[in-house]
């Protein structure tokens, strides 16, 4: 994420002066997206820059901030931006006590480490958290990167991040499992088969929410669901728990929204309960 955001800011007129990269992959990404920008240790990046992007894994962020503050690398008036979805600005308190200006800017986007990431930032929503006096500065940075700022209160950051993980990260798992099962069923190009179907399903869900639910669970086809479970146990037992959990959630939502008829739900829920007990 770091090189992509820095490259986007560079297009907006900012001048990247240093980047930190440790692994071979991160060094390659930096070289691709930020050519001629020197790679130096984190402390040197912070000491040299007026605007610092901290793009590290969530669990590494608190320790990094504390370490930078303790070493004196942070200085008053410096904009310190982290890109974690989980945290707001409180995680930056050690740096704030040293005079830094804390911002939390999280792009709601998945990154590949290639130049396409910069293009994907166009129109991308950012979860923004900042002190009131820095809100305009935070939103301006997002707009400069081509994004759309969305204000998230400090206490809502974990819930916000959980929602994104539920939708995006679990989607990848579901699609990968679906492609594996299609290959097992003899489909030569599962990606070509799934592309139009999943694209339409996503579009319908974004437009209509639960009203877009279709398929055997929403219809109450208990026999079909039982057949699915039996085949999955035979060919891909590792997928059964996930199928049952999602089917149960789908049934609950379909019932709540009047899509699944109560008289059909009983047999369906019985199939799901039997599957869960095995």
C-alpha positions, 0 to 999 in steps of 0.5 A: 500500500505504501508505494501506491499511496506515495506514488499517488501523492507524487502525482498530486505534486508531493515529493517523495524523499525516502522510503523504508523497505525490508523484504525483497518483495517490498524493495521491488515494489518501492523500486517499481512505483517510486524509482530513484527514491532512496530506501533507508531505515524507518527512523531516517524516513521519519526524520527527513519527511514533513508528511510520513506514511506508516503503512505496516501491518496492524499489529506492528503499528503500536510498537513502531509508533512507540519506537519512533517517538522514543528515538526522537525521530518524530518532530513537532508539526510533522504530519504522521499518517497511518493506513490501518483500518483497525486503529484511529488516531489514538494509536499515534498518541506517543508521536502526538505527545512529541508534537506530531499531527496524527491522521488515520487514512485507510483506503477501502481497497485491495492492493497488488503491489503494481502500478494498477494500484494507483489507478484503483485509488481513483474514486476509492473510499478512505476511512478517515479519522483525525482530530477536528482541527486536522479534519480538513487536512486529512480530507484534502490528502485523500482527495489529492490521492483521487479518493473519497473521504468517509469520516469514521469515529475513533470508537467505530474503527474496529467495526468499520474494519471488520465490515470490510474484512467480512466483505472483501477478504472472505469473498476471496476465500469463497471465490477460490473455493468455488473455482476449486469445486468447479475444476473438480466438477470438470469445468475447464475455465471456472473463472470465465463461468463465475465472472458474469455470475459473481459480477451480477450477484455483487451488483444486485447485492449492492443495489438491493441488499437482501432482496437480491438473495436467490438460490436453494437456501432462499427458496427453501429447497432443503433437498438441494441443500442436503445434496450439496452438503453430501457432495461437499463432504465427499469431494471437499470436506474442508468446505462443509463448515463454511457452506453450512455457516453461510447457508444458516446466515442466508436462511436467517436473513431470507426469513427476516426479509420474507423471502423464505417461506416459514413452512419451507424453512423448517425442513431446510433448517433441519438439514443444516442442523443435521449437517452441523452435528456430523 
